[in-house]
């Protein structure tokens, strides 16, 4: 079966440089979903709802190698827009459903 993974990231380039790659990232995630992948992606915000906390992608993959192979296709990573980290995630109390 598949396991959960989470990719967290922080922008390392000014927003105007990141913007076109962010749009490509959104299109990429949308395509993954159309292809049947279980994935959700978005950005973290502060107490006032302002972005700047970086992004997060939560998704299912067979194993760490498959998860890493997937995120290495992310336009934000391909174009060196972000510092990122990939972790497996194990539900201990409760679980999630991605819609």
C-alpha positions, 0 to 999 in steps of 0.5 A: 500500500501507499504511505503518507509523505510531507514536503515542506519548503521555504522560498530562497529567491525573491517572489517575482523570480519564484512566481512563474515557477509557482504557477508551474507548480500549481499546474503540476500538482493539478495534473498529478491529481487528474492522473489519480495521485492523492496529493494536496499542496498549499502555503503556510501563513502567519496569525494575520493570514499573511504568507511567508511561512513557506509551502507544504505538500502532503501526498501518498507514495509507495515508499521514500524513494518514490516520494523523492522521485516525485518531488524532484519533478516539482518546478519549484525544486527543479528551478532552485526556488526553495529549500525543501525537506521531505519526510514520511508521515505516520498517523498515530492518533487519527488519520487524514483523507485528502479531497 
